[in-house]
Amino acid sequence: DLEHIQPKAGAQLLQSLGVHGTNADLERASRQYQGHCLSLTLLGTYLCEAFGGDVRAIQQIHLVTEGEGQSDNPARHVMAAYERWFRDRPHLDVLYIIGLFDRPIDANSIYALRASPAILGLTERVQGLDDPQWRQAIVQLRKLRLVADLDPLQPEMLDAHPIVREYFGHRFRQSFPNSWQQ
């Protein structure tokens, strides 16, 4: 149950994810994200995926203003960056779907949400995906640590860290209130 770690440990966590830079830059990034393990993990995966792991690219991550997020958790800065990055991709629909639930999502619920008709802002981009494309999006989200690892006993189940579910659920509700109600 790790919440906050020291800057040196945060720098080591970032390095273990493939982020590179000076020790001072890595520790500065750890302090900027308050040593919050989930935040640093998501930051590390984002920096590796979007910027080849260069810690200096942290300056390009737009810091969310108070009105955009629902908490002071630094992970929301990285999730906002992912949200912008996935804007026109099915990955965002998957994250919004996960955000509808407060627990793991079973295969039947996923199937029902992916069925026609599409729900504006929620299932439009996943509607046309065949099963291999759907699985590819899930695999990438798992690689980025936005979706929990595959459970071999329940391979069709989807889950995410509660902070990730809360963030994307809040953003979906805020962006598409009518669809959220539907």
C-alpha positions as CSV (number, residue, x, y, z in Angstrom):
1,D,0.0,0.0,0.0
2,L,2.4,2.6,-1.2
3,E,1.2,6.2,-1.4
4,H,4.2,8.5,-1.5
5,I,7.9,7.6,-1.9
6,Q,11.1,9.6,-1.6
7,P,12.5,11.4,-4.6
8,K,15.4,9.0,-5.0
9,A,13.0,6.0,-5.0
10,G,10.7,7.8,-7.4
11,A,13.7,8.4,-9.7
12,Q,14.5,4.6,-9.5
13,L,10.8,3.8,-10.3
14,L,10.9,6.0,-13.4
15,Q,14.2,4.5,-14.5
16,S,12.7,1.0,-14.0
17,L,9.9,2.0,-16.5
18,G,12.5,3.1,-19.1
19,V,12.6,6.8,-18.4
20,H,16.1,8.3,-18.7
21,G,17.7,11.6,-17.7
22,T,20.0,13.0,-15.0
23,N,19.4,11.9,-11.4
24,A,18.5,15.5,-10.6
25,D,15.8,15.6,-13.4
26,L,14.4,12.2,-12.4
27,E,14.2,13.3,-8.7
28,R,12.7,16.6,-9.7
29,A,10.0,14.7,-11.6
30,S,9.4,12.5,-8.6
31,R,8.9,15.6,-6.4
32,Q,6.7,17.3,-9.0
33,Y,4.4,14.2,-8.9
34,Q,4.6,14.2,-5.1
35,G,6.2,10.7,-5.0
36,H,2.8,9.2,-5.7
37,C,3.4,5.7,-7.0
38,L,0.5,5.5,-9.5
39,S,1.3,9.0,-10.8
40,L,4.9,8.2,-11.3
41,T,4.0,4.9,-13.0
42,L,1.6,6.6,-15.4
43,L,4.1,9.4,-15.9
44,G,6.8,6.9,-16.8
45,T,4.7,4.9,-19.2
46,Y,3.5,8.2,-20.9
47,L,7.1,9.6,-21.2
48,C,8.3,6.3,-22.7
49,E,5.4,6.0,-25.1
50,A,5.1,9.6,-26.2
51,F,8.7,10.9,-25.8
52,G,11.0,7.9,-26.0
53,G,11.5,8.0,-22.2
54,D,13.1,11.5,-22.0
55,V,12.3,12.9,-18.5
56,R,12.8,16.4,-19.8
57,A,9.6,16.0,-21.8
58,I,7.7,16.3,-18.6
59,Q,7.5,20.0,-19.4
60,Q,5.2,19.2,-22.3
61,I,2.6,17.6,-20.1
62,H,-0.1,20.2,-19.5
63,L,-0.8,20.6,-15.8
64,V,-4.5,20.2,-15.2
65,T,-6.1,23.3,-13.6
66,E,-8.2,22.9,-10.6
67,G,-11.5,23.2,-12.5
68,E,-10.5,20.3,-14.9
69,G,-10.0,17.6,-12.3
70,Q,-11.9,16.3,-9.3
71,S,-9.0,15.9,-6.9
72,D,-5.5,17.1,-6.2
73,N,-4.0,13.7,-7.1
74,P,-1.1,14.3,-9.5
75,A,-2.0,11.2,-11.5
76,R,-4.8,13.3,-13.1
77,H,-2.2,15.4,-15.0
78,V,-0.9,12.3,-16.8
79,M,-4.4,10.9,-17.3
80,A,-5.4,14.2,-18.8
81,A,-2.4,13.9,-21.2
82,Y,-3.5,10.4,-22.1
83,E,-7.1,11.6,-22.6
84,R,-5.9,14.2,-25.1
85,W,-3.7,11.7,-26.8
86,F,-6.4,9.1,-27.2
87,R,-9.1,11.7,-28.2
88,D,-9.9,10.1,-31.6
89,R,-8.9,6.5,-30.7
90,P,-10.9,3.6,-29.3
91,H,-8.7,3.6,-26.2
92,L,-10.5,6.6,-24.8
93,D,-13.9,4.8,-25.2
94,V,-12.4,1.8,-23.3
95,L,-11.3,4.1,-20.5
96,Y,-14.7,5.9,-20.4
97,I,-16.4,2.5,-20.2
98,I,-14.2,1.4,-17.3
99,G,-15.0,4.8,-15.6
100,L,-18.7,3.8,-15.6
101,F,-18.0,1.1,-13.0
102,D,-16.8,1.0,-9.5
103,R,-15.5,-2.6,-9.8
104,P,-14.1,-4.9,-12.5
105,I,-16.3,-5.2,-15.6
106,D,-17.5,-8.6,-16.6
107,A,-17.6,-9.8,-20.2
108,N,-21.4,-9.5,-20.5
109,S,-21.4,-5.9,-19.5
110,I,-18.6,-5.1,-22.0
111,Y,-20.6,-6.9,-24.7
112,A,-23.7,-5.0,-23.9
113,L,-21.9,-1.7,-24.0
114,R,-20.2,-2.5,-27.3
115,A,-23.5,-3.5,-28.9
116,S,-25.5,-1.2,-31.3
117,P,-26.6,1.5,-31.1
118,A,-23.5,3.4,-30.2
119,I,-23.6,5.8,-27.2
120,L,-22.4,9.2,-28.1
121,G,-18.9,9.8,-26.7
122,L,-18.8,6.4,-25.1
123,T,-18.9,3.6,-27.6
124,E,-18.6,5.3,-31.0
125,R,-15.0,4.4,-31.6
126,V,-15.2,0.8,-30.3
127,Q,-18.5,0.1,-32.1
128,G,-16.7,-0.9,-35.3
129,L,-13.8,-2.8,-33.8
130,D,-13.5,-6.5,-34.4
131,D,-12.3,-8.7,-31.6
132,P,-8.6,-8.6,-32.5
133,Q,-8.8,-4.7,-32.7
134,W,-10.6,-4.6,-29.4
135,R,-8.0,-6.8,-27.7
136,Q,-5.2,-4.8,-29.3
137,A,-6.5,-1.6,-27.6
138,I,-6.8,-3.4,-24.3
139,V,-3.3,-4.8,-24.6
140,Q,-1.9,-1.3,-25.2
141,L,-3.8,0.2,-22.3
142,R,-2.4,-2.6,-20.1
143,K,1.1,-1.9,-21.3
144,L,0.5,1.8,-20.3
145,R,-0.8,0.6,-16.9
146,L,-4.1,2.4,-17.4
147,V,-5.9,-1.0,-17.3
148,A,-5.1,-3.8,-14.9
149,D,-3.1,-6.8,-16.0
150,L,-4.9,-9.8,-17.4
151,D,-6.4,-12.1,-14.9
152,P,-5.8,-15.6,-16.3
153,L,-8.9,-16.9,-14.4
154,Q,-11.1,-14.2,-15.9
155,P,-9.4,-13.1,-19.1
156,E,-12.4,-11.1,-20.4
157,M,-12.7,-9.0,-17.2
158,L,-11.5,-5.4,-17.3
159,D,-10.4,-3.4,-14.3
160,A,-8.3,-0.3,-13.5
161,H,-7.0,1.4,-10.4
162,P,-9.8,3.2,-8.6
163,I,-8.2,6.6,-9.3
164,V,-8.1,5.8,-13.0
165,R,-11.7,4.6,-13.0
166,E,-12.8,7.7,-11.1
167,Y,-10.9,10.1,-13.3
168,F,-12.3,8.8,-16.6
169,G,-15.8,8.3,-15.2
170,H,-15.8,11.9,-14.1
171,R,-14.4,13.2,-17.4
172,F,-17.0,11.2,-19.4
173,R,-19.8,12.5,-17.2
174,Q,-18.5,16.0,-17.5
175,S,-18.0,15.9,-21.3
176,F,-21.1,13.9,-22.2
177,P,-23.8,14.4,-19.5
178,N,-26.7,13.2,-21.7
179,S,-24.8,10.0,-22.7
180,W,-23.7,9.4,-19.1
181,Q,-27.3,9.6,-18.0
182,Q,-28.3,7.2,-20.8
